[in-house]
Amino acid sequence: MKTISVIGLGNRGTEYMMFVKMFCKNVKIVALCDTSEQALTDIAPRYKIPRDKCFSSTNDFFAQGKISDAVFICTQDKTHYEIGRRAIEIGYHILMEKPVSDNLTECIELMDLSKQHNVNMVVCHVLRYSNYYQKIKNCIRDGILGDIVNINHIENVGYFHFAHSYVRGNWKSEKTATPSLMAKCCHDLDLIQWFMGSECTSVSSYGELSIFKKQNAPANAAERCVDCKVEKCPYNAVNLYLKDPFWKAKFVKYMRRTLTGKTGASKADVLEALKNGDYGKCVYHSENDVCDHQIVAMQFANGATATHTLNAFSNKMMRESRIVGTKGELIATDKKLVLNIFGGRKRTLIAGSLITGHIEGDYRTVIAFCKLLNGKLDESLMQDVTFISDTIASHQIVMAAEKSRHNGGIPVDPQKII
C-alpha cells in the first residue's frame, strides 16, 4: 500500500483526494497540511486521518521527515517552488498542481533536483490525460492529418469564472499569483506544444486588462454588491453565489467553499462572506491587475504556426480548437470532435462527451500518478505522463508571451528566456 500526503486542501486538493479514494484502492491518504484549521477539521474525518497527521504549516509537516511515499502539492502558485524543493530533498514523489513557477530558473532547479534525488515529479497538465485530447493526439501521432500546419486554440474562461477567480479571487494579482496566461492557460499552451511535437522558436503576444477597472464601473455602482442598486449586472455577487442561475449552479455551489472556508456553507455563511470578503466586492472596484483578454502567436521549428486566445467574456467555460494538417483538419469544441479529411468523408469522433476534458483529465491524472507510484503504469503510456521535464516548454512559451506583451508585442525566442 503506497501512501500520499496532501498539502493544500482547496478545491483541487480535495478533488484529487476524492479520486484517490474512488479509483486507487492500493493507495491511501495518510496526512494533511493546510493553513486553515477549518479545512483540516472538515476533511480529516472523511479520510480517517488522525489529528497528529494534520499540520497547519509546511514547516510542521516537513519537520516530520518522510511520512508518506508521495505528496500532492495543491497550494497557491507562488508557493509551489519552495514546497516542491523541500519535498524533493526529503525524497517525496510529487504530483504538483500547475503552474510550477513563472520563474524559469526555479522550474529548471526543480527538474534537476528531482533527477538528483531520483523522484518522480509530475505536473498536473490534466488535459493530456483525458480521452478527448488523447484522441486528438493519436490522430496527429498516426499521421491522419498529415503534417500539422496550424493550430488555432481558444480558452473561453466564462465571465462568471473569470470574475470569481481572476478579479475577486486568488489569481487576481500577478504579485501574489501569476499572470492569467500562466495561471489559466499553461494547460492550453501545453496542449499546443504537445500536439506540435516541435520546438517553439518565436512568440508574440498582445493583451491587457480592459474591462475590470474603476473607470468602467456603472454610474452609482457601490463598492460591494450587497449595497449595489445597479440593475442586471452579470457580475453581481449576490446573484452569482446565492441565486444560482441554473446552468452555473454546480460551479457556483462548488466555489462557495472558497468564499466561506466551509465545506458545507449555508446561504447565511455566503451572505456574511459577501458583506465582508473579497468575493463580495464590485468587479470594477477590486484590486486585480491580470489580463482579461490576450492573444499569443507562435512559430515552431517545423514551420507550423499556432495562435492561442484567452477570453474572459464568454457565456460558458469551454475550449475550442481547429487543427489543420496537409491531409485534413480536426475541429474540437470541448465535447464534440469532428475529423474532416480533404477529399474524403467527415467523421464525428466524439459526438458529445458527458464530462469535459478537464474533469476527466483530473481523475485520469490521479489514477496515472498512483499507478506510477506503484510501478504499474503501462510503459506505452509513459510517453504522455507530464513529468516536470515535459512542462518546461509550455512554461517558457508563457514567459516569452509575457515578455512580448510587456514590450509592445515584439517577437521573443522562448528558448532564450532567462
CORVEN-V389108 format. One record per residue. N is the residue number from 1. PHI is phi as a letter, one per 40 degrees, with the letter a starting at -180 (999 if undefined). PSI is psi as a letter, one per 30 degrees, with the letter a starting at -180 (none if undefined). NEAR is the number of other ideal C-beta (glycine too) atoms within 8 Angstrom. Layout:
{{N;PHI;PSI;NEAR} {N;PHI;PSI;NEAR}}
//
This chain:
{{1;999;j;5} {2;c;l;11} {3;b;l;12} {4;b;k;15} {5;b;k;16} {6;b;k;15} {7;b;j;15} {8;h;j;14} {9;b;h;12} {10;c;a;9} {11;c;e;9} {12;c;e;10} {13;c;e;15} {14;c;e;11} {15;c;e;9} {16;c;e;14} {17;c;e;13} {18;c;e;8} {19;c;e;13} {20;d;e;14} {21;c;e;9} {22;c;e;7} {23;b;f;10} {24;b;i;11} {25;c;f;4} {26;c;g;7} {27;b;k;13} {28;b;k;8} {29;c;k;14} {30;b;f;10} {31;a;l;14} {32;b;k;15} {33;a;k;14} {34;a;k;12} {35;c;f;4} {36;c;j;8} {37;c;e;6} {38;c;e;8} {39;c;e;11} {40;c;e;13} {41;c;e;7} {42;c;e;11} {43;c;e;15} {44;d;e;12} {45;c;f;7} {46;c;f;6} {47;b;g;10} {48;f;h;5} {49;c;k;12} {50;c;l;7} {51;c;e;5} {52;c;f;4} {53;b;g;10} {54;b;k;12} {55;b;k;11} {56;c;g;9} {57;a;l;8} {58;c;f;10} {59;c;e;6} {60;c;e;10} {61;c;e;12} {62;c;f;10} {63;c;f;6} {64;c;f;8} {65;g;a;6} {66;c;j;6} {67;b;g;9} {68;a;l;11} {69;c;e;8} {70;a;l;14} {71;b;k;13} {72;c;k;16} {73;b;j;14} {74;b;h;12} {75;c;a;10} {76;c;l;8} {77;d;e;12} {78;c;f;7} {79;c;f;8} {80;c;e;14} {81;c;e;12} {82;c;e;7} {83;c;e;12} {84;c;e;14} {85;c;e;11} {86;c;e;10} {87;c;e;13} {88;c;e;15} {89;c;f;8} {90;c;f;9} {91;h;g;7} {92;c;k;13} {93;c;l;11} {94;b;k;16} {95;b;j;13} {96;b;k;14} {97;c;k;11} {98;c;l;11} {99;c;l;12} {100;c;e;14} {101;a;l;12} {102;c;g;11} {103;b;j;7} {104;c;e;12} {105;d;e;7} {106;c;e;10} {107;c;e;14} {108;c;e;9} {109;c;e;10} {110;c;e;16} {111;c;e;12} {112;c;e;8} {113;c;e;11} {114;c;e;13} {115;c;e;7} {116;c;e;6} {117;c;g;9} {118;f;h;4} {119;b;l;10} {120;c;k;9} {121;b;j;14} {122;b;k;15} {123;b;k;12} {124;c;i;12} {125;c;i;14} {126;c;f;12} {127;c;e;13} {128;d;f;14} {129;c;f;12} {130;c;l;13} {131;d;e;8} {132;c;e;15} {133;c;f;13} {134;c;e;11} {135;c;e;11} {136;c;e;14} {137;c;e;12} {138;c;e;8} {139;c;e;12} {140;c;e;14} {141;c;e;6} {142;c;f;6} {143;g;g;7} {144;c;e;11} {145;c;f;15} {146;g;b;9} {147;c;k;8} {148;c;k;14} {149;b;e;8} {150;a;k;11} {151;b;k;15} {152;b;j;9} {153;b;k;15} {154;b;k;10} {155;b;j;13} {156;c;j;11} {157;c;e;13} {158;g;k;12} {159;d;e;12} {160;c;e;12} {161;c;e;10} {162;c;e;13} {163;c;e;13} {164;c;e;13} {165;c;e;12} {166;b;f;16} {167;b;e;14} {168;c;f;13} {169;c;a;11} {170;c;f;8} {171;b;g;13} {172;c;f;15} {173;b;k;10} {174;c;f;8} {175;c;e;5} {176;c;f;8} {177;b;b;13} {178;a;l;10} {179;d;l;11} {180;d;e;13} {181;c;e;17} {182;c;e;15} {183;c;e;14} {184;c;e;13} {185;b;g;13} {186;c;f;16} {187;d;e;13} {188;c;e;12} {189;c;f;14} {190;c;e;16} {191;c;e;14} {192;c;e;15} {193;c;e;11} {194;c;e;9} {195;c;e;12} {196;c;e;13} {197;g;g;6} {198;a;l;8} {199;c;k;7} {200;c;k;17} {201;b;f;9} {202;a;k;10} {203;b;k;16} {204;b;k;12} {205;a;k;15} {206;b;k;8} {207;i;l;10} {208;a;l;9} {209;c;j;10} {210;b;e;7} {211;b;e;8} {212;c;i;12} {213;b;l;8} {214;d;e;6} {215;c;f;4} {216;c;g;7} {217;c;k;9} {218;d;l;7} {219;d;k;4} {220;g;g;6} {221;c;k;12} {222;c;l;10} {223;c;f;7} {224;b;k;11} {225;c;e;14} {226;c;f;10} {227;b;g;6} {228;c;k;11} {229;b;g;5} {230;c;k;10} {231;c;k;4} {232;f;h;4} {233;c;k;11} {234;c;f;6} {235;b;g;12} {236;d;j;10} {237;c;e;13} {238;c;e;11} {239;c;e;9} {240;c;e;14} {241;b;f;12} {242;b;e;10} {243;c;f;6} {244;f;i;8} {245;d;k;9} {246;d;e;5} {247;c;f;5} {248;b;g;10} {249;d;e;9} {250;c;e;6} {251;c;e;11} {252;c;e;13} {253;c;e;8} {254;c;e;8} {255;c;f;11} {256;d;e;12} {257;c;e;11} {258;c;e;11} {259;c;e;14} {260;b;f;11} {261;g;g;7} {262;b;k;9} {263;c;f;8} {264;b;h;5} {265;c;k;10} {266;c;l;6} {267;c;e;6} {268;c;e;6} {269;c;e;12} {270;c;e;14} {271;c;e;11} {272;c;e;9} {273;c;e;12} {274;c;f;17} {275;c;f;9} {276;b;f;6} {277;b;l;8} {278;c;f;7} {279;c;f;13} {280;c;g;12} {281;c;k;12} {282;c;k;13} {283;c;f;10} {284;c;f;11} {285;b;g;9} {286;c;l;12} {287;c;h;5} {288;c;l;11} {289;a;g;8} {290;c;l;14} {291;c;k;12} {292;b;f;14} {293;a;k;12} {294;a;k;14} {295;b;k;11} {296;b;k;14} {297;b;k;10} {298;b;k;13} {299;b;k;8} {300;b;l;13} {301;c;f;7} {302;c;g;9} {303;g;f;4} {304;c;l;12} {305;b;l;10} {306;a;l;13} {307;b;k;12} {308;b;k;14} {309;b;k;11} {310;c;k;15} {311;b;j;10} {312;c;f;11} {313;b;h;8} {314;c;l;11} {315;c;f;4} {316;b;l;7} {317;c;j;8} {318;a;l;10} {319;b;k;11} {320;b;k;10} {321;a;k;13} {322;b;j;12} {323;b;j;14} {324;b;k;10} {325;b;a;13} {326;c;f;6} {327;b;f;9} {328;i;a;12} {329;b;l;11} {330;b;k;14} {331;b;j;9} {332;b;k;14} {333;b;h;8} {334;g;e;11} {335;b;f;8} {336;b;k;11} {337;b;j;13} {338;b;k;11} {339;b;k;13} {340;b;j;10} {341;c;k;11} {342;c;k;7} {343;g;g;3} {344;b;a;6} {345;c;l;4} {346;c;k;8} {347;b;k;8} {348;c;j;9} {349;c;e;8} {350;b;k;10} {351;c;e;4} {352;i;j;6} {353;c;k;12} {354;c;f;3} {355;b;k;5} {356;c;l;10} {357;d;e;12} {358;c;e;10} {359;c;e;8} {360;c;e;14} {361;c;e;14} {362;d;e;13} {363;c;f;11} {364;c;e;12} {365;c;e;14} {366;c;e;14} {367;c;e;11} {368;c;e;13} {369;c;e;11} {370;c;e;14} {371;c;e;10} {372;c;e;12} {373;c;e;13} {374;c;g;9} {375;g;g;5} {376;b;g;5} {377;c;k;10} {378;d;k;7} {379;d;e;5} {380;c;f;5} {381;c;f;9} {382;c;f;8} {383;c;f;5} {384;b;g;9} {385;c;k;11} {386;c;i;12} {387;c;l;10} {388;d;e;14} {389;c;f;6} {390;c;f;10} {391;c;f;16} {392;d;e;12} {393;c;e;12} {394;c;e;13} {395;c;e;16} {396;c;e;13} {397;c;e;16} {398;c;e;16} {399;c;e;13} {400;c;e;15} {401;c;e;15} {402;c;e;13} {403;c;e;10} {404;c;e;14} {405;d;e;13} {406;c;f;5} {407;b;h;8} {408;g;g;3} {409;g;g;8} {410;c;k;7} {411;c;k;7} {412;b;k;14} {413;c;j;10} {414;c;f;14} {415;c;f;8} {416;b;g;6} {417;c;k;11} {418;b;none;4}}
//
